[in-house]
């Protein structure tokens, strides 16, 4: 049985909200699943992701394959990096404590970057709200078009004077 870690869509039309679930690859997208391990809300800026790292790590170590989107989410949340560090522990490259120290340093760095992105987004939203309201540009008044006057042909003065 192939097991996938994937998104299960919820929410109304044009307002998506996703559960991150572990499911049989043959099951329908919004159908039966084995376990729910988190949520993903793409409508917030930045997107809100809540995930149980231990459950995700357990399923990854058991061979569950994440979809592309879930792989990106797990990467940004550090689950894949933690799996990588634990693989180094199992190979004897360093001990568990050193792996956790590395992970915590990485996690703190990522959290500060996320906070900074969120602050920038808030600042941009405030600027957009305080900008001057939109006013319609006034149509440009075109100058009246005057047709060029052709010089009058000189009429014979003889015709103009009576005899």
C-alpha positions as CSV (number, residue, x, y, z in Angstrom):
1,X,0.0,0.0,0.0
2,X,1.5,3.4,-1.1
3,X,1.0,6.0,1.6
4,X,1.1,9.7,0.7
5,X,1.2,12.9,2.8
6,X,-1.0,15.3,1.0
7,X,-3.5,18.2,1.3
8,X,-7.2,17.6,1.8
9,X,-9.2,20.6,0.7
10,X,-11.9,22.2,2.8
11,X,-13.5,25.6,2.9
12,X,-16.0,27.2,0.5
13,X,-15.6,28.2,-3.1
14,X,-12.6,30.5,-3.6
15,X,-11.8,30.3,0.2
16,X,-9.5,27.2,0.5
17,X,-8.4,25.7,3.7
18,X,-6.4,22.5,3.8
19,X,-5.8,19.6,6.2
20,X,-2.4,17.9,5.9
21,X,-3.2,14.2,6.0
22,X,-1.6,10.8,5.6
23,X,-3.7,8.8,3.2
24,X,-3.6,5.8,0.9
25,X,-2.6,6.9,-2.6
26,X,-5.6,5.3,-4.1
27,X,-8.1,7.2,-1.9
28,X,-9.8,10.3,-3.3
29,X,-8.4,13.7,-2.5
30,X,-11.1,14.7,0.0
31,X,-12.0,11.1,1.0
32,X,-10.7,8.6,3.4
33,X,-7.5,9.3,5.2
34,X,-5.3,7.5,7.8
35,X,-4.3,10.4,10.1
36,X,-4.5,14.2,10.2
37,X,-1.1,15.8,11.0
38,X,-1.7,19.5,10.4
39,X,-3.5,22.4,8.7
40,X,-2.6,24.9,6.0
41,X,-4.3,28.2,5.4
42,X,-3.1,29.9,2.2
43,X,-5.4,32.9,2.6
44,X,-3.4,34.6,5.3
45,X,-0.2,36.5,4.5
46,X,2.1,34.8,5.1
47,X,0.3,31.4,4.9
48,X,-0.5,29.8,8.3
49,X,0.8,26.3,8.7
50,X,0.3,24.2,11.9
51,X,1.9,20.8,11.8
52,X,2.7,18.1,14.3
53,X,6.4,17.5,13.6
54,X,6.6,14.2,15.5
55,X,3.8,12.6,13.6
56,X,5.1,13.9,10.2
57,X,8.6,12.7,11.0
58,X,7.3,9.3,12.1
59,X,5.4,8.9,8.8
60,X,8.3,10.0,6.7
61,X,10.6,7.6,8.5
62,X,8.0,4.8,7.8
63,X,8.2,5.6,4.1
64,X,5.2,7.9,3.4
65,X,5.8,10.1,0.3
66,X,4.8,13.8,0.5
67,X,3.3,15.5,-2.5
68,X,5.3,18.4,-4.0
69,X,3.3,21.1,-2.1
70,X,3.5,19.2,1.2
71,X,7.2,18.6,0.7
72,X,7.7,22.4,0.4
73,X,5.6,22.9,3.6
74,X,7.5,20.3,5.5
75,X,10.8,21.8,4.3
76,X,9.8,25.3,5.5
77,X,8.7,23.9,8.9
78,X,11.9,22.0,9.3
79,X,10.6,18.5,9.3
80,X,12.8,17.4,6.4
81,X,15.9,19.1,8.0
82,X,15.2,17.3,11.2
83,X,14.9,14.0,9.3
84,X,18.2,14.8,7.7
85,X,19.9,15.4,11.1
86,X,18.4,12.3,12.6
87,X,19.8,10.3,9.7
88,X,23.3,11.7,10.6
89,X,22.7,10.6,14.2
90,X,21.9,7.0,13.1
91,X,25.1,7.0,10.9
92,X,27.1,8.1,13.9
93,X,28.2,11.4,12.5
94,X,27.1,13.3,15.7
95,X,25.0,12.7,18.7
96,X,21.4,13.4,19.4
97,X,22.1,16.5,21.5
98,X,24.3,18.1,18.8
99,X,21.5,17.4,16.2
100,X,18.9,19.1,18.4
101,X,21.2,22.1,19.0
102,X,21.7,22.5,15.2
103,X,18.0,22.2,14.6
104,X,17.1,24.8,17.3
105,X,19.6,27.3,15.8
106,X,18.1,26.8,12.4
107,X,14.6,27.0,13.8
108,X,15.3,30.3,15.6
109,X,16.8,31.8,12.4
110,X,13.7,30.7,10.4
111,X,11.3,32.1,13.0
112,X,13.1,35.5,12.9
113,X,12.9,35.6,9.1
114,X,9.2,34.7,9.2
115,X,8.5,37.5,11.7
116,X,10.4,39.9,9.5
117,X,8.3,38.9,6.4
118,X,5.1,39.3,8.5
119,X,6.1,42.7,9.7
120,X,6.9,43.8,6.1
121,X,3.5,42.6,4.9
122,X,1.7,44.5,7.8
123,X,3.7,47.6,6.9
124,X,2.7,47.3,3.2
125,X,-1.0,46.9,4.1
126,X,-0.9,50.0,6.4
127,X,0.7,52.0,3.6
128,X,-1.9,50.9,1.1
129,X,-4.7,51.9,3.5
130,X,-3.2,55.3,4.2
131,X,-2.6,56.2,0.6
132,X,-4.7,59.0,-0.9
133,X,-8.1,57.7,-2.2
134,X,-8.4,57.1,-5.9
135,X,-9.7,60.0,-8.0
136,X,-10.7,59.7,-11.5
137,X,-8.5,61.7,-13.9
138,X,-10.4,64.5,-15.6
139,X,-10.8,64.1,-19.3
140,X,-8.4,66.3,-21.3
141,X,-10.2,69.1,-23.1
142,X,-9.3,68.9,-26.7
143,X,-8.7,72.2,-28.6
144,X,-11.4,72.8,-31.2
145,X,-10.3,71.7,-34.6
146,X,-10.3,74.5,-37.1
147,X,-10.2,73.6,-40.7
148,X,-7.6,75.5,-42.6
149,X,-9.1,78.2,-44.8
150,X,-8.0,78.1,-48.4
151,X,-7.1,81.5,-49.8
152,X,-10.0,82.9,-51.8
153,X,-9.4,83.2,-55.5
154,X,-9.4,86.8,-56.6
155,X,-12.5,87.4,-58.6
156,X,-12.3,89.8,-61.4
157,X,-13.2,93.2,-60.2
158,X,-15.0,93.8,-63.5
159,X,-17.6,91.4,-62.5
160,X,-18.0,93.0,-59.1
161,X,-18.5,96.6,-60.5
162,X,-21.7,97.4,-62.3
163,X,-21.6,99.0,-65.8
